[in-house]
Amino acid sequence: MAKRIHAVVTGRVQNVGFRMWALHRAEAQGLTGWVKNSVDYRKVELEAQGDDAAIDDLIRDLYEGPPSARVTSVEVDSRSLDEGDDFAFHMR
């Protein structure tokens, strides 16, 4: 089964390699979607779609982040599946 999520990660998550780290984690799980810095310098946003277990693994990973990050919160909500995503995760 597949699902799609939108997540907002807050904390020290910009200028610490968080987007690239998230991109590699998502690619390793075979997910599609995107990751970008929010206009609020303390947040990173992402959308990911794929296998339920892979999405759950990515969400767990987001709470930790790369070694230089300090995640204070992760807000996740469900989205409608998008059949148009046919790329390996990318940064915006």
Jmol script that loads the backbone (N, CA, C; Angstrom):
load data "model"
ATOM      1  N   MET A   1       0.837  -1.175   0.000  1.00  0.00           N
ATOM      2  CA  MET A   1       0.000   0.000   0.000  1.00  0.00           C
ATOM      3  C   MET A   1       0.887   1.246   0.000  1.00  0.00           C
ATOM      4  N   ALA A   2       0.415   2.297  -0.604  1.00  0.00           N
ATOM      5  CA  ALA A   2       1.198   3.531  -0.683  1.00  0.00           C
ATOM      6  C   ALA A   2       0.487   4.654   0.057  1.00  0.00           C
ATOM      7  N   LYS A   3       1.291   5.626   0.493  1.00  0.00           N
ATOM      8  CA  LYS A   3       0.730   6.830   1.091  1.00  0.00           C
ATOM      9  C   LYS A   3       1.633   8.013   0.798  1.00  0.00           C
ATOM     10  N   ARG A   4       1.093   9.195   1.021  1.00  0.00           N
ATOM     11  CA  ARG A   4       1.818  10.453   0.784  1.00  0.00           C
ATOM     12  C   ARG A   4       1.686  11.301   2.040  1.00  0.00           C
ATOM     13  N   ILE A   5       2.801  11.934   2.423  1.00  0.00           N
ATOM     14  CA  ILE A   5       2.795  12.798   3.602  1.00  0.00           C
ATOM     15  C   ILE A   5       3.445  14.137   3.278  1.00  0.00           C
ATOM     16  N   HIS A   6       3.094  15.139   4.066  1.00  0.00           N
ATOM     17  CA  HIS A   6       3.781  16.428   4.073  1.00  0.00           C
ATOM     18  C   HIS A   6       4.330  16.574   5.480  1.00  0.00           C
ATOM     19  N   ALA A   7       5.582  16.964   5.603  1.00  0.00           N
ATOM     20  CA  ALA A   7       6.195  17.110   6.920  1.00  0.00           C
ATOM     21  C   ALA A   7       6.896  18.462   7.023  1.00  0.00           C
ATOM     22  N   VAL A   8       6.820  19.045   8.208  1.00  0.00           N
ATOM     23  CA  VAL A   8       7.555  20.265   8.530  1.00  0.00           C
ATOM     24  C   VAL A   8       8.442  19.929   9.719  1.00  0.00           C
ATOM     25  N   VAL A   9       9.750  20.058   9.508  1.00  0.00           N
ATOM     26  CA  VAL A   9      10.733  19.738  10.544  1.00  0.00           C
ATOM     27  C   VAL A   9      11.287  21.052  11.073  1.00  0.00           C
ATOM     28  N   THR A  10      11.236  21.227  12.387  1.00  0.00           N
ATOM     29  CA  THR A  10      11.658  22.473  13.023  1.00  0.00           C
ATOM     30  C   THR A  10      12.874  22.222  13.907  1.00  0.00           C
ATOM     31  N   GLY A  11      13.705  23.240  14.012  1.00  0.00           N
ATOM     32  CA  GLY A  11      14.898  23.180  14.855  1.00  0.00           C
ATOM     33  C   GLY A  11      16.071  23.779  14.110  1.00  0.00           C
ATOM     34  N   ARG A  12      17.270  23.307  14.442  1.00  0.00           N
ATOM     35  CA  ARG A  12      18.455  23.728  13.677  1.00  0.00           C
ATOM     36  C   ARG A  12      18.560  22.756  12.502  1.00  0.00           C
ATOM     37  N   VAL A  13      17.858  23.095  11.414  1.00  0.00           N
ATOM     38  CA  VAL A  13      17.746  22.180  10.277  1.00  0.00           C
ATOM     39  C   VAL A  13      18.165  22.818   8.958  1.00  0.00           C
ATOM     40  N   GLN A  14      18.544  24.097   8.978  1.00  0.00           N
ATOM     41  CA  GLN A  14      19.060  24.725   7.769  1.00  0.00           C
ATOM     42  C   GLN A  14      20.551  24.994   7.957  1.00  0.00           C
ATOM     43  N   ASN A  15      21.285  24.929   6.857  1.00  0.00           N
ATOM     44  CA  ASN A  15      22.742  25.109   6.859  1.00  0.00           C
ATOM     45  C   ASN A  15      23.469  24.021   7.642  1.00  0.00           C
ATOM     46  N   VAL A  16      22.842  22.843   7.744  1.00  0.00           N
ATOM     47  CA  VAL A  16      23.471  21.705   8.416  1.00  0.00           C
ATOM     48  C   VAL A  16      23.402  20.445   7.545  1.00  0.00           C
ATOM     49  N   GLY A  17      23.015  20.599   6.279  1.00  0.00           N
ATOM     50  CA  GLY A  17      22.941  19.457   5.371  1.00  0.00           C
ATOM     51  C   GLY A  17      21.665  18.644   5.495  1.00  0.00           C
ATOM     52  N   PHE A  18      20.641  19.202   6.133  1.00  0.00           N
ATOM     53  CA  PHE A  18      19.418  18.440   6.370  1.00  0.00           C
ATOM     54  C   PHE A  18      18.712  18.051   5.073  1.00  0.00           C
ATOM     55  N   ARG A  19      18.605  18.980   4.120  1.00  0.00           N
ATOM     56  CA  ARG A  19      17.903  18.661   2.868  1.00  0.00           C
ATOM     57  C   ARG A  19      18.590  17.529   2.115  1.00  0.00           C
ATOM     58  N   MET A  20      19.896  17.596   1.984  1.00  0.00           N
ATOM     59  CA  MET A  20      20.630  16.545   1.273  1.00  0.00           C
ATOM     60  C   MET A  20      20.516  15.222   2.022  1.00  0.00           C
ATOM     61  N   TRP A  21      20.610  15.277   3.327  1.00  0.00           N
ATOM     62  CA  TRP A  21      20.464  14.079   4.146  1.00  0.00           C
ATOM     63  C   TRP A  21      19.078  13.466   3.932  1.00  0.00           C
ATOM     64  N   ALA A  22      18.020  14.292   3.979  1.00  0.00           N
ATOM     65  CA  ALA A  22      16.652  13.808   3.773  1.00  0.00           C
ATOM     66  C   ALA A  22      16.479  13.245   2.366  1.00  0.00           C
ATOM     67  N   LEU A  23      17.060  13.909   1.390  1.00  0.00           N
ATOM     68  CA  LEU A  23      16.992  13.427   0.005  1.00  0.00           C
ATOM     69  C   LEU A  23      17.601  12.026  -0.092  1.00  0.00           C
ATOM     70  N   HIS A  24      18.772  11.823   0.478  1.00  0.00           N
ATOM     71  CA  HIS A  24      19.420  10.503   0.422  1.00  0.00           C
ATOM     72  C   HIS A  24      18.612   9.441   1.166  1.00  0.00           C
ATOM     73  N   ARG A  25      18.034   9.805   2.308  1.00  0.00           N
ATOM     74  CA  ARG A  25      17.202   8.856   3.057  1.00  0.00           C
ATOM     75  C   ARG A  25      15.988   8.447   2.226  1.00  0.00           C
ATOM     76  N   ALA A  26      15.335   9.426   1.613  1.00  0.00           N
ATOM     77  CA  ALA A  26      14.144   9.148   0.801  1.00  0.00           C
ATOM     78  C   ALA A  26      14.493   8.302  -0.423  1.00  0.00           C
ATOM     79  N   GLU A  27      15.585   8.641  -1.088  1.00  0.00           N
ATOM     80  CA  GLU A  27      16.024   7.857  -2.254  1.00  0.00           C
ATOM     81  C   GLU A  27      16.311   6.418  -1.856  1.00  0.00           C
ATOM     82  N   ALA A  28      16.969   6.236  -0.728  1.00  0.00           N
ATOM     83  CA  ALA A  28      17.310   4.887  -0.271  1.00  0.00           C
ATOM     84  C   ALA A  28      16.055   4.061   0.002  1.00  0.00           C
ATOM     85  N   GLN A  29      14.954   4.717   0.345  1.00  0.00           N
ATOM     86  CA  GLN A  29      13.689   4.037   0.614  1.00  0.00           C
ATOM     87  C   GLN A  29      12.843   3.890  -0.653  1.00  0.00           C
ATOM     88  N   GLY A  30      13.315   4.435  -1.787  1.00  0.00           N
ATOM     89  CA  GLY A  30      12.563   4.347  -3.036  1.00  0.00           C
ATOM     90  C   GLY A  30      11.363   5.275  -3.090  1.00  0.00           C
ATOM     91  N   LEU A  31      11.405   6.366  -2.330  1.00  0.00           N
ATOM     92  CA  LEU A  31      10.292   7.308  -2.278  1.00  0.00           C
ATOM     93  C   LEU A  31      10.393   8.367  -3.366  1.00  0.00           C
ATOM     94  N   THR A  32       9.264   8.968  -3.701  1.00  0.00           N
ATOM     95  CA  THR A  32       9.242  10.124  -4.586  1.00  0.00           C
ATOM     96  C   THR A  32       8.798  11.318  -3.779  1.00  0.00           C
ATOM     97  N   GLY A  33       9.121  12.520  -4.254  1.00  0.00           N
ATOM     98  CA  GLY A  33       8.712  13.723  -3.552  1.00  0.00           C
ATOM     99  C   GLY A  33       9.739  14.816  -3.655  1.00  0.00           C
ATOM    100  N   TRP A  34       9.717  15.715  -2.678  1.00  0.00           N
ATOM    101  CA  TRP A  34      10.625  16.864  -2.682  1.00  0.00           C
ATOM    102  C   TRP A  34      10.938  17.296  -1.248  1.00  0.00           C
ATOM    103  N   VAL A  35      12.006  18.086  -1.123  1.00  0.00           N
ATOM    104  CA  VAL A  35      12.397  18.675   0.158  1.00  0.00           C
ATOM    105  C   VAL A  35      12.902  20.082  -0.122  1.00  0.00           C
ATOM    106  N   LYS A  36      12.557  21.026   0.767  1.00  0.00           N
ATOM    107  CA  LYS A  36      12.993  22.415   0.577  1.00  0.00           C
ATOM    108  C   LYS A  36      13.124  23.114   1.920  1.00  0.00           C
ATOM    109  N   ASN A  37      13.927  24.196   1.930  1.00  0.00           N
ATOM    110  CA  ASN A  37      13.990  25.062   3.092  1.00  0.00           C
ATOM    111  C   ASN A  37      12.729  25.905   3.130  1.00  0.00           C
ATOM    112  N   SER A  38      12.205  26.124   4.309  1.00  0.00           N
ATOM    113  CA  SER A  38      11.072  27.013   4.490  1.00  0.00           C
ATOM    114  C   SER A  38      11.587  28.448   4.546  1.00  0.00           C
ATOM    115  N   VAL A  39      10.705  29.404   4.322  1.00  0.00           N
ATOM    116  CA  VAL A  39      11.125  30.802   4.440  1.00  0.00           C
ATOM    117  C   VAL A  39      11.507  31.128   5.879  1.00  0.00           C
ATOM    118  N   ASP A  40      10.961  30.391   6.821  1.00  0.00           N
ATOM    119  CA  ASP A  40      11.367  30.491   8.221  1.00  0.00           C
ATOM    120  C   ASP A  40      12.648  29.669   8.350  1.00  0.00           C
ATOM    121  N   TYR A  41      13.760  30.295   8.620  1.00  0.00           N
ATOM    122  CA  TYR A  41      15.063  29.632   8.591  1.00  0.00           C
ATOM    123  C   TYR A  41      15.192  28.471   9.571  1.00  0.00           C
ATOM    124  N   ARG A  42      14.191  28.242  10.409  1.00  0.00           N
ATOM    125  CA  ARG A  42      14.255  27.145  11.377  1.00  0.00           C
ATOM    126  C   ARG A  42      13.463  25.921  10.930  1.00  0.00           C
ATOM    127  N   LYS A  43      13.019  25.901   9.675  1.00  0.00           N
ATOM    128  CA  LYS A  43      12.176  24.799   9.216  1.00  0.00           C
ATOM    129  C   LYS A  43      12.601  24.267   7.858  1.00  0.00           C
ATOM    130  N   VAL A  44      12.377  22.978   7.675  1.00  0.00           N
ATOM    131  CA  VAL A  44      12.524  22.313   6.379  1.00  0.00           C
ATOM    132  C   VAL A  44      11.194  21.610   6.118  1.00  0.00           C
ATOM    133  N   GLU A  45      10.712  21.704   4.877  1.00  0.00           N
ATOM    134  CA  GLU A  45       9.462  21.040   4.495  1.00  0.00           C
ATOM    135  C   GLU A  45       9.768  19.934   3.506  1.00  0.00           C
ATOM    136  N   LEU A  46       8.942  18.905   3.521  1.00  0.00           N
ATOM    137  CA  LEU A  46       9.070  17.870   2.501  1.00  0.00           C
ATOM    138  C   LEU A  46       7.746  17.182   2.270  1.00  0.00           C
ATOM    139  N   GLU A  47       7.610  16.640   1.082  1.00  0.00           N
ATOM    140  CA  GLU A  47       6.521  15.733   0.758  1.00  0.00           C
ATOM    141  C   GLU A  47       7.167  14.463   0.251  1.00  0.00           C
ATOM    142  N   ALA A  48       6.602  13.356   0.652  1.00  0.00           N
ATOM    143  CA  ALA A  48       7.134  12.058   0.230  1.00  0.00           C
ATOM    144  C   ALA A  48       5.971  11.114  -0.037  1.00  0.00           C
ATOM    145  N   GLN A  49       6.162  10.272  -1.039  1.00  0.00           N
ATOM    146  CA  GLN A  49       5.145   9.293  -1.399  1.00  0.00           C
ATOM    147  C   GLN A  49       5.812   7.964  -1.661  1.00  0.00           C
ATOM    148  N   GLY A  50       5.163   6.899  -1.217  1.00  0.00           N
ATOM    149  CA  GLY A  50       5.683   5.563  -1.469  1.00  0.00           C
ATOM    150  C   GLY A  50       5.080   4.550  -0.521  1.00  0.00           C
ATOM    151  N   ASP A  51       5.752   3.437  -0.410  1.00  0.00           N
ATOM    152  CA  ASP A  51       5.335   2.331   0.435  1.00  0.00           C
ATOM    153  C   ASP A  51       5.146   2.787   1.885  1.00  0.00           C
ATOM    154  N   ASP A  52       4.072   2.306   2.523  1.00  0.00           N
ATOM    155  CA  ASP A  52       3.771   2.675   3.913  1.00  0.00           C
ATOM    156  C   ASP A  52       4.972   2.504   4.840  1.00  0.00           C
ATOM    157  N   ALA A  53       5.619   1.361   4.762  1.00  0.00           N
ATOM    158  CA  ALA A  53       6.750   1.085   5.662  1.00  0.00           C
ATOM    159  C   ALA A  53       7.903   2.052   5.399  1.00  0.00           C
ATOM    160  N   ALA A  54       8.159   2.371   4.131  1.00  0.00           N
ATOM    161  CA  ALA A  54       9.237   3.306   3.789  1.00  0.00           C
ATOM    162  C   ALA A  54       8.919   4.708   4.304  1.00  0.00           C
ATOM    163  N   ILE A  55       7.659   5.120   4.191  1.00  0.00           N
ATOM    164  CA  ILE A  55       7.254   6.431   4.711  1.00  0.00           C
ATOM    165  C   ILE A  55       7.428   6.453   6.227  1.00  0.00           C
ATOM    166  N   ASP A  56       7.006   5.394   6.902  1.00  0.00           N
ATOM    167  CA  ASP A  56       7.152   5.327   8.357  1.00  0.00           C
ATOM    168  C   ASP A  56       8.620   5.390   8.767  1.00  0.00           C
ATOM    169  N   ASP A  57       9.492   4.716   8.019  1.00  0.00           N
ATOM    170  CA  ASP A  57      10.932   4.775   8.305  1.00  0.00           C
ATOM    171  C   ASP A  57      11.461   6.193   8.135  1.00  0.00           C
ATOM    172  N   LEU A  58      11.042   6.873   7.054  1.00  0.00           N
ATOM    173  CA  LEU A  58      11.495   8.239   6.821  1.00  0.00           C
ATOM    174  C   LEU A  58      11.032   9.155   7.949  1.00  0.00           C
ATOM    175  N   ILE A  59       9.792   9.016   8.374  1.00  0.00           N
ATOM    176  CA  ILE A  59       9.285   9.853   9.471  1.00  0.00           C
ATOM    177  C   ILE A  59      10.120   9.645  10.730  1.00  0.00           C
ATOM    178  N   ARG A  60      10.425   8.402  11.063  1.00  0.00           N
ATOM    179  CA  ARG A  60      11.281   8.125  12.229  1.00  0.00           C
ATOM    180  C   ARG A  60      12.644   8.797  12.060  1.00  0.00           C
ATOM    181  N   ASP A  61      13.217   8.715  10.854  1.00  0.00           N
ATOM    182  CA  ASP A  61      14.514   9.337  10.592  1.00  0.00           C
ATOM    183  C   ASP A  61      14.459  10.854  10.764  1.00  0.00           C
ATOM    184  N   LEU A  62      13.352  11.485  10.362  1.00  0.00           N
ATOM    185  CA  LEU A  62      13.240  12.939  10.447  1.00  0.00           C
ATOM    186  C   LEU A  62      13.367  13.445  11.875  1.00  0.00           C
ATOM    187  N   TYR A  63      12.938  12.660  12.835  1.00  0.00           N
ATOM    188  CA  TYR A  63      13.046  13.069  14.232  1.00  0.00           C
ATOM    189  C   TYR A  63      14.500  13.156  14.695  1.00  0.00           C
ATOM    190  N   GLU A  64      15.382  12.445  14.026  1.00  0.00           N
ATOM    191  CA  GLU A  64      16.798  12.461  14.400  1.00  0.00           C
ATOM    192  C   GLU A  64      17.594  13.431  13.541  1.00  0.00           C
ATOM    193  N   GLY A  65      17.447  13.341  12.221  1.00  0.00           N
ATOM    194  CA  GLY A  65      18.190  14.214  11.314  1.00  0.00           C
ATOM    195  C   GLY A  65      19.659  13.852  11.252  1.00  0.00           C
ATOM    196  N   PRO A  66      20.429  14.608  10.473  1.00  0.00           N
ATOM    197  CA  PRO A  66      21.873  14.371  10.396  1.00  0.00           C
ATOM    198  C   PRO A  66      22.547  14.798  11.695  1.00  0.00           C
ATOM    199  N   PRO A  67      23.785  14.373  11.914  1.00  0.00           N
ATOM    200  CA  PRO A  67      24.471  14.661  13.183  1.00  0.00           C
ATOM    201  C   PRO A  67      24.533  16.140  13.569  1.00  0.00           C
ATOM    202  N   SER A  68      24.661  17.040  12.589  1.00  0.00           N
ATOM    203  CA  SER A  68      24.789  18.468  12.903  1.00  0.00           C
ATOM    204  C   SER A  68      23.458  19.164  13.145  1.00  0.00           C
ATOM    205  N   ALA A  69      22.350  18.493  12.897  1.00  0.00           N
ATOM    206  CA  ALA A  69      21.022  19.090  13.102  1.00  0.00           C
ATOM    207  C   ALA A  69      20.552  18.885  14.536  1.00  0.00           C
ATOM    208  N   ARG A  70      19.616  19.723  14.947  1.00  0.00           N
ATOM    209  CA  ARG A  70      18.956  19.580  16.245  1.00  0.00           C
ATOM    210  C   ARG A  70      17.461  19.731  15.987  1.00  0.00           C
ATOM    211  N   VAL A  71      16.784  18.617  15.827  1.00  0.00           N
ATOM    212  CA  VAL A  71      15.352  18.623  15.519  1.00  0.00           C
ATOM    213  C   VAL A  71      14.570  18.838  16.815  1.00  0.00           C
ATOM    214  N   THR A  72      13.665  19.827  16.791  1.00  0.00           N
ATOM    215  CA  THR A  72      12.824  20.083  17.962  1.00  0.00           C
ATOM    216  C   THR A  72      11.401  19.591  17.759  1.00  0.00           C
ATOM    217  N   SER A  73      10.930  19.524  16.494  1.00  0.00           N
ATOM    218  CA  SER A  73       9.601  18.976  16.247  1.00  0.00           C
ATOM    219  C   SER A  73       9.457  18.541  14.794  1.00  0.00           C
ATOM    220  N   VAL A  74       8.554  17.601  14.589  1.00  0.00           N
ATOM    221  CA  VAL A  74       8.208  17.121  13.247  1.00  0.00           C
ATOM    222  C   VAL A  74       6.688  17.063  13.183  1.00  0.00           C
ATOM    223  N   GLU A  75       6.106  17.861  12.296  1.00  0.00           N
ATOM    224  CA  GLU A  75       4.660  17.846  12.077  1.00  0.00           C
ATOM    225  C   GLU A  75       4.395  17.119  10.770  1.00  0.00           C
ATOM    226  N   VAL A  76       3.550  16.103  10.814  1.00  0.00           N
ATOM    227  CA  VAL A  76       3.275  15.282   9.632  1.00  0.00           C
ATOM    228  C   VAL A  76       1.775  15.232   9.402  1.00  0.00           C
ATOM    229  N   ASP A  77       1.369  15.431   8.147  1.00  0.00           N
ATOM    230  CA  ASP A  77      -0.031  15.223   7.806  1.00  0.00           C
ATOM    231  C   ASP A  77      -0.110  14.451   6.496  1.00  0.00           C
ATOM    232  N   SER A  78      -1.227  13.760   6.323  1.00  0.00           N
ATOM    233  CA  SER A  78      -1.434  12.935   5.127  1.00  0.00           C
ATOM    234  C   SER A  78      -1.902  13.794   3.971  1.00  0.00           C
ATOM    235  N   ARG A  79      -1.541  13.376   2.767  1.00  0.00           N
ATOM    236  CA  ARG A  79      -1.951  14.026   1.526  1.00  0.00           C
ATOM    237  C   ARG A  79      -2.526  12.969   0.599  1.00  0.00           C
ATOM    238  N   SER A  80      -3.227  13.421  -0.428  1.00  0.00           N
ATOM    239  CA  SER A  80      -3.736  12.515  -1.461  1.00  0.00           C
ATOM    240  C   SER A  80      -2.572  11.987  -2.277  1.00  0.00           C
ATOM    241  N   LEU A  81      -2.652  10.743  -2.699  1.00  0.00           N
ATOM    242  CA  LEU A  81      -1.618  10.176  -3.564  1.00  0.00           C
ATOM    243  C   LEU A  81      -1.582  10.943  -4.873  1.00  0.00           C
ATOM    244  N   ASP A  82      -0.386  11.125  -5.406  1.00  0.00           N
ATOM    245  CA  ASP A  82      -0.187  11.833  -6.670  1.00  0.00           C
ATOM    246  C   ASP A  82       0.454  10.875  -7.650  1.00  0.00           C
ATOM    247  N   GLU A  83      -0.304  10.437  -8.617  1.00  0.00           N
ATOM    248  CA  GLU A  83       0.200   9.478  -9.605  1.00  0.00           C
ATOM    249  C   GLU A  83       1.206  10.103 -10.557  1.00  0.00           C
ATOM    250  N   GLY A  84       1.354  11.433 -10.544  1.00  0.00           N
ATOM    251  CA  GLY A  84       2.254  12.105 -11.471  1.00  0.00           C
ATOM    252  C   GLY A  84       3.712  12.120 -11.064  1.00  0.00           C
ATOM    253  N   ASP A  85       4.012  11.799  -9.802  1.00  0.00           N
ATOM    254  CA  ASP A  85       5.406  11.812  -9.351  1.00  0.00           C
ATOM    255  C   ASP A  85       6.128  10.574  -9.865  1.00  0.00           C
ATOM    256  N   ASP A  86       7.091  10.779 -10.746  1.00  0.00           N
ATOM    257  CA  ASP A  86       7.851   9.651 -11.276  1.00  0.00           C
ATOM    258  C   ASP A  86       9.334   9.982 -11.288  1.00  0.00           C
ATOM    259  N   PHE A  87       9.794  10.585 -10.213  1.00  0.00           N
ATOM    260  CA  PHE A  87      11.191  10.966 -10.112  1.00  0.00           C
ATOM    261  C   PHE A  87      11.756  10.433  -8.819  1.00  0.00           C
ATOM    262  N   ALA A  88      13.060  10.362  -8.763  1.00  0.00           N
ATOM    263  CA  ALA A  88      13.721  10.032  -7.503  1.00  0.00           C
ATOM    264  C   ALA A  88      13.830  11.335  -6.731  1.00  0.00           C
ATOM    265  N   PHE A  89      13.363  11.375  -5.542  1.00  0.00           N
ATOM    266  CA  PHE A  89      13.312  12.549  -4.660  1.00  0.00           C
ATOM    267  C   PHE A  89      14.191  13.703  -5.130  1.00  0.00           C
ATOM    268  N   HIS A  90      13.756  14.942  -4.984  1.00  0.00           N
ATOM    269  CA  HIS A  90      14.556  16.098  -5.394  1.00  0.00           C
ATOM    270  C   HIS A  90      14.425  17.246  -4.402  1.00  0.00           C
ATOM    271  N   MET A  91      15.372  18.165  -4.499  1.00  0.00           N
ATOM    272  CA  MET A  91      15.357  19.360  -3.657  1.00  0.00           C
ATOM    273  C   MET A  91      14.746  20.505  -4.451  1.00  0.00           C
ATOM    274  N   ARG A  92      14.012  21.350  -3.768  1.00  0.00           N
ATOM    275  CA  ARG A  92      13.433  22.551  -4.388  1.00  0.00           C
ATOM    276  C   ARG A  92      14.173  23.760  -3.916  1.00  0.00           C
TER     277      ARG A  92
END
end "model"
wireframe off; spacefill off
backbone 0.3
color backbone group
